[in-house]
Amino acid sequence: MGRWGRGYKHLPAPRRNAGVLSTLDDNPRWGYTLLNVTPMISGSMATNKKLTPPPQQELLREAMVQLGMTREEFATRISVSRRTLDKWLLPNESSDFRALPDMGRAYIQEILAWNAKRA
C-alpha cells in the first residue's frame, strides 16, 4: 500500500452523476481511470440539432441595444478600444475583420445576463 493508501479503489464502477454516464476501468497502477464521458439527454427536449451561437456582429449589436449604449460607451464597458469594437463589427469577408475572442463573447453574455437580472 503506499503513503496514500489504496488510491481510488473505493469508487464504484459505472455510475450516473449529474446527467453524465461515466465508465470507470480498473487500472492496476493508478486505481480507477475515467474511460469515457457521454452526456445523457432524455425527454422530449432532446434534439439532434446543435445550437449555434449568433454571429459576433449580431451579438455585439444586440448587446448595445439591450444596454442602451453607443459604440464608444460599449467599448469602454467591455474594456476595448473603439477601433477594436469596430473591427469586430465588420463583415467576415472584410480584410480588416477580427474575430471576437471566446472570452470576450462569454464576458458580453455575462454582462447581458447580469443586466437582465437587474431589470
N, C-alpha and C positions, 0 to 999 in steps of 0.2 A: 504494500500500500504506500504511498508516498506521503509527503508532508500534507497534502490536501485531501487525503482520504481516498474514497472510491470515485471521485470525479462526479460525472452526471449520470451514473448508472441508475440512480433512483427515479429518473424521469420515465413516465410510461411511454410505450411505443405509440403508434398513430393516435392522434387526438385532434379534436376540433376546438379551435380557440379564436374568438373574435372574428368569425366569418372566414377563417383560413384553415385549410386542411394541411397539416404538416406531417410528413413521413419521416420518421427517425430511424437510423440504421445504427446497429451496434458496432462501433469502431473500437477494436481492442486497445488501441493506444490512448485515444482521447475520450472515450466514453461515447455517448450518442452524438451523431452528426446529422444535421438537417440536410435531407436529400432533395426535397422538392417542396415548393410552396405554391399552392393553387388557390386563387380566390374562388370562393363559393358564392354563387348567385342563385337565389331561389325566388319563387313567386312570380307574379305577373309583370313585375317591373324589369325583369331581366330581358335584355335585348342584345342583338349581335352587333349593333351599331356602336362605334366608338364616338364619344363626344369630342368634337374638335373645338379647341378654344377659338374665339373670334380673332380675325386678323388684328395685328397690333395697331393699325391705324384706327380700326373701329373701336377697339378697347380704349385707346387714348382719347378719341373724340367723345365717346360716351362718358368717360370719366370726367372730362372737362365740363360736359353738360350737366351731369349729376351733381358735381361740386360747385357749379356756377362760377367757374374760373376762366380767365383769359389764358392764352398760351403762356404769357410771361408769369402769371401767378401760379399756374400749374407746374411750370418748370421749376420755379422756386420751391414749391411744395414737395416735389419729389427729388430735390437737390441735384438738378442737372442744369446745364446752360440752355438757353432758349434755342441756340443753334442745334444742340443735340436733339431736343424735342422736335424741332422742325425736320431733322433728318429721319427720325423715327416715323414721322407722319407722311413722308414721301411715298409714292407708289413703289412697289417691289422692283419694278423694271427700271427705275431711275438709277443713274450712275452714282448719285450721291446718297442713295438709300443706305441706312444702317439698321441692323436687326436689333430689336429690343431684347436685352438680356433676360433670361428666365427669372432672375432675382428681381429685376425691375418690374416684370409682369406680376409676380407674386406680391410685391410691395404695393403696386397700384390696386390690385384686387383686395388687399388687406385694408387699404385706405377707404375703398368703396364700401366694404363690409362694415367697417367702424362707423362710417358716415350714415349708413342705413340704420344701424342700431341707435344712433343718436337721434335720428329723425322720428 
